[in-house]
Amino acid sequence: MLNIQNLSFSYGRKKIFHGLSFTVAQGDCIGIVGCNGCGKSTLLSVLAGCRPARSGSVFLEGCDIASDPSVSRTRIGYVPQEIPFIPELSVYDNLLFWYPGKKQDMDAALLSPICHALGIRELLYKRVSVLSGGQRKKAGIVSALLHHPALLLLDEPSSALDIGIRSEITDFLKSYLQNGGTVLLSTHEECELTLCNRLIAMRNGTIHEISPSLRDIALLQQIQ
């Protein structure tokens, strides 16, 4: 499904990562782990098509996302740590702003079981500025899902959330994967690590695949 070939990215002269190559198969849930500042968030933003790589290629279902931006808009759902919603607008208006299709198609998508499971209907006409962090995160996930993407990219989706919201997001991810979804996420959360069938450790600008069963000290040793 996703094929990353010799991907590199720099901020000026500072190399963030270089020569990254790996593949993601349909139905995978791959966790990216690493210390703060190692480049996990930057990697996800490049894969989402939000930042251009310095070199290398990213192919989704055989299409190069750099040469065809419509691929990332229509086939990838991306949830960054900070949801880029406009605070003064309602959740509904923000969803409509980011939706890549027609309004009537979005309205139909909002009736889906996944949107119901995330409790988005009760939030639709609230201004984003009055939402809690957990509610914004759920709205961000819904925004990423409405166009039925082939791949979901999540940047620490449960970070700093309370136990209740974290559990809701974990339950959603379980359902999404059981229904054939594909997920690539950066995480250190136990509840999310248990969902991953593969783990990729990011360190010193490179990556290596590690056992998805690693936890605590054994996991820490792989990322330091």
C-alpha positions as CSV (number, residue, x, y, z in Angstrom):
1,M,0.0,0.0,0.0
2,L,2.6,2.6,1.1
3,N,6.2,2.4,-0.1
4,I,8.8,4.8,1.3
5,Q,12.1,4.9,-0.6
6,N,15.3,6.6,0.6
7,L,13.3,9.5,2.2
8,S,15.3,12.4,3.7
9,F,14.4,15.7,5.3
10,S,16.4,18.7,6.6
11,Y,15.7,22.0,8.3
12,G,18.4,24.0,6.6
13,R,21.6,22.2,7.3
14,K,20.2,20.2,10.1
15,K,19.3,16.7,9.0
16,I,16.2,15.3,10.6
17,F,16.2,11.9,9.0
18,H,17.9,10.4,5.9
19,G,17.6,7.4,3.7
20,L,14.4,6.0,5.3
21,S,12.9,3.1,3.5
22,F,10.0,0.8,4.6
23,T,6.7,-0.4,3.4
24,V,3.2,-0.5,4.9
25,A,0.8,-3.2,3.9
26,Q,-3.0,-2.8,4.0
27,G,-4.4,-3.7,7.4
28,D,-1.1,-2.9,9.2
29,C,-1.0,-0.8,12.4
30,I,2.5,0.4,12.6
31,G,3.8,2.3,15.7
32,I,6.7,4.8,15.3
33,V,8.5,5.2,18.6
34,G,11.5,7.4,19.5
35,C,12.7,10.1,21.9
36,N,11.2,13.7,21.7
37,G,12.7,15.6,18.8
38,C,13.8,12.5,16.9
39,G,11.7,13.4,13.8
40,K,8.5,11.3,14.3
41,S,6.1,14.2,13.7
42,T,8.2,15.5,10.8
43,L,8.1,12.1,9.1
44,L,4.3,11.9,9.4
45,S,3.9,15.4,8.0
46,V,6.1,14.4,5.0
47,L,4.1,11.2,4.4
48,A,0.9,13.2,4.6
49,G,2.2,15.5,1.8
50,C,2.3,18.6,4.1
51,R,6.0,19.0,3.8
52,P,8.2,18.2,0.8
53,A,11.0,15.7,1.4
54,R,14.6,16.8,0.5
55,S,15.0,13.5,-1.4
56,G,13.4,10.2,-1.8
57,S,9.9,9.1,-2.8
58,V,6.6,8.2,-1.2
59,F,4.2,6.0,-3.1
60,L,0.6,5.3,-2.0
61,E,-1.1,2.5,-4.0
62,G,1.5,3.1,-6.7
63,C,1.0,6.8,-7.0
64,D,3.8,9.3,-6.1
65,I,2.3,11.8,-3.6
66,A,4.9,14.5,-4.5
67,S,4.0,14.5,-8.2
68,D,0.2,14.1,-7.6
69,P,-0.9,16.2,-4.5
70,S,-4.5,15.0,-5.0
71,V,-3.4,11.5,-3.7
72,S,-2.6,12.8,-0.3
73,R,-5.8,15.0,-0.1
74,T,-8.1,12.1,-1.1
75,R,-6.4,8.9,0.0
76,I,-4.6,9.9,3.3
77,G,-6.2,11.0,6.6
78,Y,-3.8,12.9,8.8
79,V,-4.2,13.9,12.4
80,P,-1.4,16.1,13.7
81,Q,-0.8,16.7,17.4
82,E,-2.2,20.3,17.1
83,I,-5.5,20.2,15.2
84,P,-5.5,23.1,12.7
85,F,-9.1,24.1,13.3
86,I,-10.2,27.8,13.2
87,P,-11.3,28.5,16.8
88,E,-14.1,31.0,16.0
89,L,-15.9,28.5,13.7
90,S,-18.1,25.6,14.6
91,V,-16.8,22.1,14.4
92,Y,-19.2,21.5,11.4
93,D,-17.8,24.6,9.5
94,N,-14.2,23.4,10.2
95,L,-15.0,19.9,8.9
96,L,-16.6,21.5,5.8
97,F,-13.5,23.7,5.3
98,W,-11.1,20.7,5.2
99,Y,-13.4,18.2,3.4
100,P,-12.1,17.5,-0.1
101,G,-15.5,16.7,-1.6
102,K,-19.1,18.0,-1.8
103,K,-21.1,19.2,1.3
104,Q,-23.8,16.6,0.7
105,D,-21.2,13.8,0.7
106,M,-19.8,15.1,4.0
107,D,-23.3,15.2,5.5
108,A,-23.8,11.6,4.5
109,A,-20.4,10.6,5.9
110,L,-21.2,12.2,9.3
111,L,-24.0,9.6,9.7
112,S,-21.5,6.7,9.6
113,P,-21.1,4.3,12.6
114,I,-17.5,5.5,13.2
115,C,-18.7,9.1,13.5
116,H,-21.4,8.0,15.9
117,A,-18.9,6.0,17.9
118,L,-16.7,9.1,18.3
119,G,-19.7,11.2,19.5
120,I,-19.2,13.9,16.9
121,R,-22.8,14.7,16.4
122,E,-23.2,16.4,19.8
123,L,-20.1,18.6,19.0
124,L,-21.0,19.7,15.4
125,Y,-22.5,23.1,16.2
126,K,-20.2,24.1,19.0
127,R,-17.4,26.6,18.4
128,V,-14.0,24.9,18.5
129,S,-12.8,27.5,21.0
130,V,-15.0,26.0,23.7
131,L,-14.0,22.4,23.2
132,S,-11.8,20.4,25.5
133,G,-8.5,19.0,24.2
134,G,-10.1,15.5,23.9
135,Q,-13.1,16.8,22.0
136,R,-10.8,18.6,19.5
137,K,-8.8,15.4,19.0
138,K,-12.0,13.5,18.3
139,A,-13.1,16.2,15.8
140,G,-9.7,16.0,14.2
141,I,-9.9,12.3,13.8
142,V,-13.4,12.6,12.2
143,S,-12.1,15.3,9.8
144,A,-9.4,12.8,8.7
145,L,-11.9,10.0,8.2
146,L,-14.8,11.7,6.4
147,H,-13.4,11.1,2.9
148,H,-12.7,7.4,3.6
149,P,-8.9,7.5,3.3
150,A,-6.9,4.4,2.5
151,L,-4.3,5.3,5.1
152,L,-4.7,7.0,8.5
153,L,-1.7,8.9,9.9
154,L,-1.9,9.8,13.6
155,D,0.6,11.9,15.6
156,E,0.3,10.8,19.3
157,P,-3.5,10.7,19.2
158,S,-3.9,10.0,22.9
159,S,-1.2,12.3,24.3
160,A,-2.2,14.4,27.3
161,L,-5.8,13.1,27.2
162,D,-7.8,11.8,30.1
163,I,-8.4,8.1,30.5
164,G,-12.0,8.3,29.2
165,I,-11.1,10.0,25.9
166,R,-8.1,7.8,25.5
167,S,-10.2,4.7,25.9
168,E,-12.7,6.0,23.3
169,I,-9.9,6.7,20.8
170,T,-8.4,3.2,21.4
171,D,-11.8,1.6,20.9
172,F,-12.3,3.5,17.7
173,L,-8.9,2.4,16.4
174,K,-9.7,-1.2,17.2
175,S,-12.9,-1.0,15.2
176,Y,-11.2,0.9,12.3
177,L,-8.5,-1.8,12.0
178,Q,-11.0,-4.7,12.3
179,N,-12.8,-3.2,9.3
180,G,-9.7,-3.2,7.2
181,G,-8.2,0.2,7.9
182,T,-4.5,0.9,7.8
183,V,-2.8,3.0,10.5
184,L,0.7,4.6,11.0
185,L,1.0,6.4,14.3
186,S,3.6,7.9,16.5
187,T,3.0,6.8,20.1
188,H,4.4,5.9,23.5
189,E,1.0,5.0,25.0
190,E,0.5,1.4,26.2
191,C,-3.1,1.2,24.9
192,E,-1.9,2.2,21.4
193,L,1.2,0.0,21.4
194,T,-1.0,-3.1,22.0
195,L,-2.8,-2.3,18.7
196,C,0.4,-2.4,16.6
197,N,1.4,-5.4,14.7
198,R,4.7,-3.7,13.8
199,L,7.0,-1.2,15.6
200,I,9.5,1.1,14.0
201,A,12.1,2.8,16.3
202,M,13.5,6.2,15.1
203,R,16.9,7.2,16.3
204,N,19.7,9.5,15.1
205,G,17.8,10.2,11.8
206,T,17.4,6.5,10.9
207,I,14.9,3.8,11.6
208,H,15.0,0.1,12.5
209,E,12.1,-2.4,13.0
210,I,11.8,-3.9,16.5
211,S,9.6,-6.4,18.1
212,P,6.0,-5.1,18.7
213,S,6.0,-6.9,22.1
214,L,8.7,-4.7,23.6
215,R,7.7,-2.5,26.6
216,D,9.2,-0.3,29.3
217,I,12.9,-0.6,29.8
218,A,13.4,-3.0,26.8
219,L,11.6,-0.5,24.6
220,L,13.5,2.5,26.0
221,Q,16.8,0.8,25.2
222,Q,15.8,0.6,21.5
223,I,15.1,4.3,21.2
224,Q,17.9,6.0,23.2
